[in-house]
Amino acid sequence: MNKNELLEYIDSNSTTIAIFKNKVRTEQEAKNKKRQPAKCWNEAKIERAVDKFTDDFIGNIYDKLYKGVKANRNTPRDKWIEFIETNEILDSLEESVSMMEIGED
């Protein structure tokens, strides 16, 4: 399983990605309101920032799962899914992201 397949799997089987993107988008829009008018971002730039944060988020999850699954590039997708389901990764992710606060302290 690669990062894109993992993103697809998580997105298809939980609301984690939607919740994460919504939180990041809300934070980016709040930051944008504080910018000077000439420096405000348009929607496309905000969405690119959301996509970048999401890609980094999935990358971190992938790296941790890769170690947990003890994967290599030939590890079948079924082994990944079995590990994710056995360890209730999607439930944990969804709960963590729901409680996550994104933004400046």
C-alpha positions as CSV (number, residue, x, y, z in Angstrom):
1,M,0.0,0.0,0.0
2,N,1.4,3.4,-0.9
3,K,0.4,6.8,0.6
4,N,-2.3,7.5,-1.9
5,E,-3.9,4.1,-1.4
6,L,-3.8,4.7,2.4
7,L,-5.4,8.1,1.9
8,E,-8.1,6.5,-0.2
9,Y,-8.7,3.7,2.3
10,I,-8.9,6.1,5.3
11,D,-11.2,8.5,3.3
12,S,-13.5,5.6,2.2
13,N,-13.8,4.0,5.6
14,S,-13.9,6.9,8.1
15,T,-14.5,10.6,8.4
16,T,-10.9,11.3,9.6
17,I,-9.7,13.0,6.4
18,A,-12.9,15.2,6.1
19,I,-12.6,16.3,9.7
20,F,-8.9,17.0,9.4
21,K,-9.3,19.0,6.2
22,N,-12.2,21.0,7.7
23,K,-10.1,21.9,10.7
24,V,-7.1,22.9,8.6
25,R,-9.3,24.9,6.2
26,T,-11.0,26.7,9.1
27,E,-7.6,27.6,10.6
28,Q,-6.3,28.8,7.2
29,E,-9.3,31.0,6.7
30,A,-8.9,32.5,10.1
31,K,-5.2,33.3,9.4
32,N,-6.3,34.8,6.1
33,K,-8.7,37.2,7.7
34,K,-5.8,38.6,9.8
35,R,-3.7,39.2,6.7
36,Q,-3.4,42.6,5.0
37,P,-5.8,42.9,2.1
38,A,-3.0,42.9,-0.4
39,K,-1.6,39.7,1.1
40,C,-4.8,37.7,1.4
41,W,-4.9,34.3,-0.1
42,N,-7.4,33.2,-2.7
43,E,-9.5,30.0,-2.3
44,A,-7.1,28.1,-4.5
45,K,-4.1,28.9,-2.3
46,I,-6.0,28.0,0.8
47,E,-6.9,24.7,-0.7
48,R,-3.3,24.0,-1.7
49,A,-2.3,24.7,1.9
50,V,-5.1,22.3,3.1
51,D,-3.8,19.6,0.6
52,K,-0.2,20.1,1.8
53,F,-1.2,19.7,5.5
54,T,-3.3,16.6,4.6
55,D,-0.4,15.1,2.6
56,D,2.0,15.7,5.6
57,F,-0.6,14.2,7.9
58,I,-1.1,11.1,5.7
59,G,2.7,10.8,5.4
60,N,3.1,10.7,9.2
61,I,0.4,8.0,9.5
62,Y,1.9,6.0,6.6
63,D,5.4,6.1,8.2
64,K,4.0,4.8,11.6
65,L,1.8,2.2,10.0
66,Y,4.7,1.1,7.7
67,K,6.7,0.3,10.9
68,G,3.8,-1.3,12.6
69,V,2.9,-3.5,9.6
70,K,6.6,-4.3,9.2
71,A,6.0,-3.6,5.6
72,N,8.2,-3.4,2.5
73,R,7.2,-2.5,-1.0
74,N,5.9,-6.0,-1.7
75,T,3.7,-6.2,1.4
76,P,0.1,-7.0,0.2
77,R,-2.6,-4.5,0.8
78,D,-4.6,-7.1,2.8
79,K,-1.8,-7.2,5.4
80,W,-2.1,-3.4,5.8
81,I,-5.9,-3.6,6.1
82,E,-5.7,-6.5,8.6
83,F,-3.3,-4.5,10.8
84,I,-5.5,-1.3,10.6
85,E,-8.6,-3.2,11.5
86,T,-7.0,-5.4,14.2
87,N,-5.6,-2.4,16.0
88,E,-8.7,-0.2,15.4
89,I,-6.5,2.5,13.8
90,L,-9.4,4.2,12.0
91,D,-11.3,4.7,15.3
92,S,-8.2,6.0,17.0
93,L,-7.4,8.4,14.2
94,E,-11.0,9.7,14.0
95,E,-11.1,10.3,17.8
96,S,-7.6,12.0,17.8
97,V,-8.5,14.2,14.9
98,S,-11.8,15.2,16.4
99,M,-10.1,16.3,19.6
100,M,-7.2,17.9,17.7
101,E,-6.8,21.7,17.9
102,I,-5.0,23.2,14.9
103,G,-3.6,26.7,15.1
104,E,-1.3,29.0,16.9
105,D,-1.2,29.0,20.6
